[in-house]
Amino acid sequence: MRRPPARWAAALTALALAAGPAVVATASPAAAAQVCDSALPASAVIQDVPWPQLRYDPPAQVWPFGTGAGTTVAVLDTGVSAAHPQLAGAVLPGADLVRSGPADVDCTTHGTALASLVAARQQIGIGLRGLAPDSTVLPVQVTDQPATDPGADPVDPARLAAGIGYAVASGAQVVLVGTVVYGDAPVLAAAVSDALAAGVVVVAPVGDGHDEEDGDVPDPASLTPYPAAYDGVVGVGAVDRDGQRSRGSQIGGYVDVVAPGTDVVGAGSTAQAVYSGTAFAAAFVAATAAVLVSSPAVALPQGADRSAAVAAQLAGTATPAAGVAGYGAGELSPARAVTEPLVPGGPVALPDYRPPPVDRAAEARAEVADRAGATAVRWSLALLGAAAAVVLVAVLVPRLRRRRWRSGALPPPRRVERDPEFVPGEALFRTPPAP
């Protein structure tokens, strides 16, 4: 694990000083993990294969091309339980930026569920399995409670920024932000910019604050979700199993793609549970990004261009949605993303057009042929006209003769004698002359 650079070490120190002595212990590897106020109730076992997995068919359509092996996905949320059976051996200690110590404990299951959609290992008799099952999870706790709804307690943007910086410095190739900040913050924008410049893919939910009574009208500027709204971040909306936008999934230009986010099965406290929200949709996209980064079949650039190439690939291979608004480029297609690689770095520049060389002899032959053809057409039309005239004469003359028609001058007009008693009509209306 790399040491955090001076910039983010300073940010972590600032957070520690602002929050008190408890946070200072965050930098100490010997610090104890957080202790939950109360034990979470046991979750039920769900044996059925979740509907997103049935749709994506990872064993046949995705994993032959990549499983996320060698890729680290940072999950910035409420922590991730390393004790969950399906995440055993998949979770690094991470960092708790809310208080101190590692972040491999989750008192809400929200972050654990996100991590399971990415990296859950196979368990006999359980249908759930992560989309990138060989990836590694780096938990970074930035909040105690899920926060993708405007009514939730807001997340400190400085803490979220420090979490992104910590993830990048720790070697994460993909950053999954499981929370939303409803307001632009320069410190957060700078952290995102640094991550993208380092080639790290940043995926974030677009939030769950859409008022369904507003229909498909874009959400107001006050509900702009960050970091999803920053350029380069893959903003993810949610859809249900019918491909329809999930209730509450926000609408705006910050939606790049959509993914399953309604009735999604993820890890619970001890077994499995059902979740809904754009954060879970973002987890599927982050998992696909991890597969892309790990796949030898996808020729991604290295360095600063990699994050842009992955974002373009995710959007460019999405399945167009039937909805009107809030779907971005369409629904995530992991299979297409790993089998239909896009050209990294944008469109390929085409060579300058060069006209073919002119063959003067061929042009002369073509001109002679055109003239000959035109002459032939004129003669053909003339012959056809003459033939038509002969036919008309041959047919009409005998018929006219049978009707006693003779050629020659017309007879002179016959003179008609005028009746002396005839009075023209206009004479009837003339005024008689005065006596």
Residue pairs with C-beta under 8 A, 6 or more apart in sequence:
1 92
1 170
1 171
2 169
2 170
2 171
3 9
3 169
4 12
4 165
4 166
4 169
4 170
5 165
5 169
7 165
7 194
8 162
8 165
8 166
8 168
8 169
11 158
11 161
11 162
11 165
11 187
12 26
12 27
12 97
12 162
12 166
14 158
15 23
15 97
15 156
15 158
15 159
15 162
16 23
16 24
16 26
16 27
17 24
19 98
19 99
22 99
22 100
23 97
23 98
23 99
23 100
24 100
25 31
25 99
25 100
25 101
26 95
26 96
26 97
26 99
26 100
26 101
28 100
28 101
29 93
31 100
31 101
31 102
32 100
32 101
33 96
33 101
33 102
33 103
33 104
33 105
34 79
34 96
34 98
34 99
34 101
34 105
34 107
34 141
35 105
36 105
36 107
37 107
40 107
40 109
40 269
40 270
41 269
42 269
42 270
42 271
43 109
43 268
43 269
43 270
43 271
43 272
43 273
44 268
44 271
44 272
44 273
45 125
45 126
45 271
45 272
46 126
46 127
46 128
46 265
46 271
46 272
46 273
46 274
47 125
47 126
47 127
48 127
48 265
49 127
49 128
50 127
50 128
50 264
50 265
51 241
51 260
51 263
52 259
52 260
52 264
52 284
53 127
53 128
53 129
53 131
55 241
55 260
56 62
56 131
56 334
56 335
57 335
58 129
58 131
58 334
61 334
61 335
62 131
62 291
62 334
62 335
62 338
63 133
65 291
65 295
65 297
65 298
65 338
65 339
66 132
66 291
66 292
66 294
66 295
66 296
66 297
66 298
66 338
67 132
67 133
67 134
67 135
67 291
67 294
68 118
68 119
68 130
68 131
68 132
68 133
68 134
68 135
68 287
68 290
68 291
68 293
68 294
69 134
69 135
69 294
70 134
70 294
71 132
71 135
71 136
71 173
71 174
71 290
71 291
71 293
71 294
72 92
72 135
72 136
72 137
72 138
72 170
72 171
72 172
72 173
72 174
73 115
73 118
73 119
73 132
73 135
73 136
73 137
73 138
73 172
73 173
73 174
73 175
73 176
73 286
73 287
73 290
74 94
74 137
74 138
74 139
74 140
74 163
74 167
74 170
74 172
74 174
74 175
74 176
75 111
75 114
75 115
75 118
75 137
75 138
75 139
75 140
75 176
75 178
76 140
76 142
76 160
76 163
76 164
76 167
76 175
76 176
76 177
76 178
76 179
77 110
77 111
77 114
77 139
77 140
77 141
77 142
77 143
77 146
77 176
77 177
77 178
77 179
77 279
78 106
78 107
78 108
78 110
78 111
78 141
78 143
78 144
78 145
78 146
78 178
79 94
79 96
79 103
79 104
79 105
79 106
79 107
79 111
79 112
79 139
79 141
80 87
80 91
80 94
80 103
80 104
80 106
80 111
80 112
80 114
80 115
80 137
80 139
81 87
81 91
81 104
81 105
81 106
81 109
81 112
81 267
81 269
82 88
82 90
82 91
82 104
82 105
82 139
83 105
84 112
84 116
84 267
84 270
85 123
85 270
86 116
86 120
86 121
86 122
86 123
86 126
86 128
86 129
86 130
86 267
87 112
87 115
87 116
87 119
87 120
87 121
87 137
87 267
88 121
89 121
90 115
90 119
90 120
90 121
90 135
90 136
90 137
91 104
91 115
91 136
91 137
91 139
92 104
92 136
92 137
92 138
92 139
93 102
93 103
93 104
93 139
94 102
94 103
94 104
94 138
94 139
94 140
94 141
95 102
95 103
95 139
95 140
95 141
95 163
95 166
96 102
96 103
96 141
97 103
97 140
97 141
97 142
97 159
97 162
97 163
97 166
98 141
98 142
98 143
98 144
98 159
102 139
103 139
103 140
103 141
104 139
106 112
106 139
107 144
108 144
108 145
108 146
109 267
109 268
109 269
109 273
110 145
110 146
110 178
110 275
110 279
111 139
111 141
111 178
112 266
112 267
112 268
113 266
113 267
113 268
113 273
113 275
113 280
113 283
114 176
114 178
114 266
114 279
114 280
114 282
114 283
115 137
115 139
115 267
115 283
116 128
116 130
116 266
116 267
117 130
117 131
117 264
117 266
117 280
117 283
117 284
117 287
118 130
118 131
118 132
118 135
118 137
118 176
118 283
118 286
118 287
118 290
119 130
119 132
119 133
119 134
119 135
119 136
119 137
119 287
120 128
120 129
120 130
120 133
120 266
120 267
121 129
121 130
121 133
122 129
122 133
126 271
126 272
127 265
128 265
128 266
128 267
128 272
130 287
131 284
131 287
131 288
131 291
131 334
132 287
132 288
132 290
132 291
132 294
134 294
135 287
135 290
135 294
138 167
138 170
138 172
140 163
140 166
140 167
141 163
142 155
142 156
142 159
142 160
142 163
142 179
143 153
143 155
143 159
143 179
145 152
145 153
146 152
146 178
146 179
146 277
146 279
147 153
147 154
147 155
147 179
147 180
148 178
148 179
148 180
148 205
148 207
148 208
148 277
148 278
148 279
149 180
149 207
149 208
149 209
149 248
150 182
150 207
150 209
150 223
151 209
154 181
154 182
154 183
155 179
155 180
155 181
157 181
157 183
157 185
157 187
157 188
157 226
158 185
158 187
158 188
160 177
160 179
160 181
160 188
160 191
160 227
161 185
161 187
161 188
161 190
161 191
162 191
164 175
164 177
164 188
164 191
164 192
164 194
164 195
164 202
164 227
165 191
165 194
165 195
167 175
167 195
167 200
168 175
168 194
168 195
168 198
168 200
172 200
173 199
173 200
173 201
173 290
173 293
174 200
174 201
174 203
174 286
174 289
174 290
174 293
175 195
175 200
175 201
175 202
175 203
175 286
176 203
176 204
176 282
176 283
176 286
177 202
177 203
177 204
177 205
177 227
177 228
177 282
178 205
178 279
178 282
178 283
179 205
179 279
180 204
180 205
180 206
180 207
180 225
180 226
180 228
181 188
181 225
181 226
181 227
182 207
182 209
182 222
182 223
182 224
182 225
182 226
183 224
183 226
184 224
184 226
184 229
185 226
188 226
188 227
188 230
189 226
189 227
189 230
192 202
192 227
192 230
192 232
192 233
193 230
193 232
195 202
195 307
196 202
196 232
196 233
196 304
196 307
196 308
197 304
198 303
198 304
198 307
199 302
199 303
199 304
199 305
199 306
199 307
200 307
201 234
201 286
201 289
201 293
201 306
201 307
201 310
201 311
202 227
202 232
202 233
202 234
202 307
203 233
203 234
203 236
203 282
203 285
203 286
203 289
204 225
204 226
204 227
204 228
204 233
204 234
204 235
204 236
204 282
205 225
205 228
205 235
205 236
205 237
205 238
205 277
205 278
205 279
205 281
205 282
206 225
206 228
206 235
206 236
206 237
206 249
206 250
206 252
206 254
206 255
206 278
207 223
207 225
207 228
207 249
207 250
207 278
208 238
208 248
208 249
208 250
208 277
208 278
209 219
209 223
209 225
209 248
209 250
210 219
210 223
210 248
210 249
210 250
210 251
210 326
211 219
212 247
212 248
216 251
216 323
216 324
216 325
216 326
217 251
217 325
218 251
218 252
218 253
218 325
219 250
219 251
219 252
223 250
224 252
224 254
225 235
225 250
225 254
227 233
228 234
228 235
228 236
228 254
229 235
229 252
229 254
232 307
232 308
232 311
234 256
234 257
234 282
234 285
234 289
234 310
234 311
234 314
234 315
235 254
235 255
235 256
235 328
236 255
236 256
236 257
236 258
236 259
236 278
236 281
236 282
236 284
236 285
236 332
237 245
237 246
237 249
237 250
237 251
237 255
237 257
237 258
237 259
237 261
237 278
237 281
237 326
237 327
237 328
238 245
238 246
238 249
238 258
238 259
238 260
238 261
238 262
238 276
238 277
238 278
238 280
238 281
239 245
239 246
239 249
239 258
239 259
239 260
239 261
239 262
239 281
239 321
239 327
239 331
240 246
240 260
240 261
240 262
240 263
241 260
241 262
241 263
243 321
243 322
243 323
243 331
244 323
245 251
245 258
245 323
245 326
245 327
246 261
246 262
246 276
246 277
246 278
246 281
247 262
248 277
248 278
249 258
249 261
249 278
249 281
249 326
250 278
250 326
251 325
251 326
252 326
255 326
255 327
255 328
256 311
256 314
256 315
256 328
256 329
257 285
257 314
257 315
257 318
257 328
257 329
257 330
257 331
257 332
258 281
258 318
258 321
258 326
258 327
258 328
258 330
258 331
258 332
259 281
259 282
259 284
259 285
259 331
259 332
260 280
260 281
260 284
261 276
261 277
261 278
261 279
261 280
261 281
262 276
263 274
263 276
264 274
264 275
264 276
264 280
264 281
265 272
265 273
265 274
265 275
266 272
266 273
266 274
266 275
266 280
266 283
267 273
284 332
284 334
285 314
285 332
287 334
288 314
288 332
288 334
288 337
288 338
289 310
289 314
291 334
291 337
291 338
292 298
292 300
292 310
292 313
292 314
292 337
292 338
293 300
293 306
293 310
295 338
297 338
297 339
297 341
298 313
298 338
298 341
299 341
299 344
300 306
300 309
300 310
300 344
301 309
301 344
301 345
305 344
305 345
306 344
308 344
308 345
309 342
309 344
309 345
312 342
312 344
312 346
313 337
313 341
313 342
314 332
314 337
315 328
315 329
316 329
316 342
317 333
317 336
317 337
317 340
317 342
318 328
318 329
318 330
318 331
318 332
318 333
318 336
319 330
319 331
319 332
319 333
319 336
320 329
320 330
321 327
321 330
321 331
